[in-house]
Amino acid sequence: MSSNDYRDSENYKKGIEVYASKYEPQRLKQLDALYEFSPDLADVVISHGLCDIWVNKTPNLSVQEKEIAVLASLITSCTVHSEIKAHAQCLLNVGVTKEKIKDLLILLTLYIGVPKIGVARQLIEEAFNEYDSARSKNVTA
């Protein structure tokens, strides 16, 4: 285990802020689990990935553009289903409409084919339903 407590670093704190600004709140527990598993791995993902690369090294891309690129990449590989759902919800959280996400699926069909789009469509539909369900619970609470 690392002797550093990365959670005290400015980059780690900024990475957590970035994560919290776009992911569903319940996903924050995953970062705690990642840190418990390996503080060094959490530092790579949070301090370097989310803070350094996501914020510092890509300032010319908007958050929406970054999320569209990430979702398109995940759909193209079609291997990490939980991340496809998570990033579809991130897009909704940063103001991208369901219609734009559907248009992304239409566009990607030309480049990656119907089978991968079929899987992605199902995952994104689940993400939409979970997103809507969470919002309706917050309205009635």
C-alpha positions in Angstrom: 0.0 0.0 0.0 1.2 3.5 -0.7 2.4 5.7 2.1 0.8 8.8 0.4 -2.7 9.8 1.1 -3.6 11.1 -2.3 -7.0 12.3 -1.1 -5.2 15.3 0.4 -3.8 16.5 -3.0 -5.3 19.3 -5.0 -5.4 17.2 -8.1 -7.3 14.3 -6.4 -9.8 16.8 -4.9 -10.3 18.4 -8.3 -10.7 14.9 -9.9 -13.4 14.1 -7.4 -15.2 17.4 -8.2 -15.1 16.5 -11.9 -16.5 13.1 -11.2 -19.2 14.4 -9.0 -20.3 17.0 -11.5 -21.2 14.4 -14.2 -21.8 11.0 -12.6 -24.9 9.9 -10.7 -24.3 10.4 -6.9 -24.4 6.7 -6.0 -21.4 6.1 -8.2 -19.1 8.1 -5.8 -19.0 4.9 -3.7 -17.0 3.3 -6.5 -14.2 5.8 -6.0 -14.0 4.9 -2.3 -13.8 1.2 -3.2 -11.1 1.9 -5.8 -9.1 3.8 -3.2 -9.5 1.0 -0.7 -8.3 -1.5 -3.3 -5.3 0.6 -4.4 -4.6 4.2 -3.5 -2.1 4.3 -6.3 -4.6 3.1 -8.8 -7.2 5.6 -7.5 -4.6 8.4 -7.9 -3.9 7.4 -11.5 -7.6 7.4 -12.3 -8.7 10.4 -10.3 -5.7 12.8 -10.1 -4.2 12.0 -13.5 -7.2 10.9 -15.5 -9.9 13.1 -14.3 -7.9 16.2 -13.2 -4.8 16.3 -15.4 -6.2 14.8 -18.6 -9.9 15.6 -18.4 -9.4 19.2 -17.2 -5.9 20.4 -17.6 -4.7 18.8 -20.9 -8.0 19.1 -22.9 -9.2 22.6 -22.3 -10.4 23.2 -25.9 -13.1 20.5 -25.6 -16.3 21.2 -23.7 -17.5 18.7 -21.1 -20.3 17.7 -23.5 -17.8 17.1 -26.4 -15.6 15.0 -24.1 -18.6 12.9 -23.0 -19.8 12.4 -26.5 -16.3 11.2 -27.5 -16.0 8.9 -24.5 -19.5 7.4 -25.1 -18.7 6.9 -28.8 -15.4 5.2 -27.9 -17.1 2.9 -25.4 -19.9 2.0 -27.9 -17.3 1.2 -30.5 -15.5 -1.2 -28.3 -18.7 -2.5 -26.9 -16.9 -4.3 -24.1 -17.6 -2.3 -20.9 -21.3 -2.2 -20.7 -21.5 -0.6 -17.3 -19.5 2.3 -18.6 -21.7 2.8 -21.6 -24.7 3.2 -19.2 -22.7 5.4 -16.9 -21.6 7.8 -19.7 -25.0 7.9 -21.3 -26.2 9.2 -17.9 -23.2 11.6 -17.7 -24.3 13.0 -21.0 -27.8 13.6 -19.6 -26.3 15.2 -16.5 -24.2 17.6 -18.5 -27.2 18.8 -20.6 -27.1 16.6 -23.7 -30.5 15.5 -24.8 -31.7 11.9 -25.3 -32.3 12.9 -28.9 -28.7 13.8 -29.4 -27.6 10.5 -27.9 -29.9 8.6 -30.2 -28.5 10.6 -33.2 -25.0 9.4 -32.0 -26.2 5.8 -32.3 -27.5 6.5 -35.8 -24.2 8.0 -36.9 -22.1 5.2 -35.3 -24.2 2.6 -37.1 -22.4 3.6 -40.3 -19.0 2.9 -38.8 -19.4 0.1 -36.4 -22.4 -1.8 -37.5 -25.9 -2.9 -36.3 -24.9 -5.6 -33.8 -22.8 -3.2 -31.6 -25.5 -0.5 -31.9 -28.1 -3.0 -30.9 -26.2 -3.8 -27.7 -25.5 -0.1 -27.1 -29.2 0.8 -27.7 -30.3 -1.6 -25.0 -27.8 -0.3 -22.5 -28.6 3.3 -23.3 -32.3 2.7 -23.0 -31.6 1.1 -19.5 -29.5 4.2 -18.6 -32.4 6.5 -19.7 -34.9 4.6 -17.6 -32.6 4.6 -14.5 -32.0 8.3 -15.0 -35.7 9.1 -15.3 -36.5 6.9 -12.3 -34.0 8.6 -10.1 -35.3 12.0 -11.2 -38.9 11.0 -10.5 -38.0 9.7 -7.0 -36.3 13.1 -6.3 -39.4 15.0 -7.4 -41.7 13.0 -5.1 -39.3 12.9 -2.2 
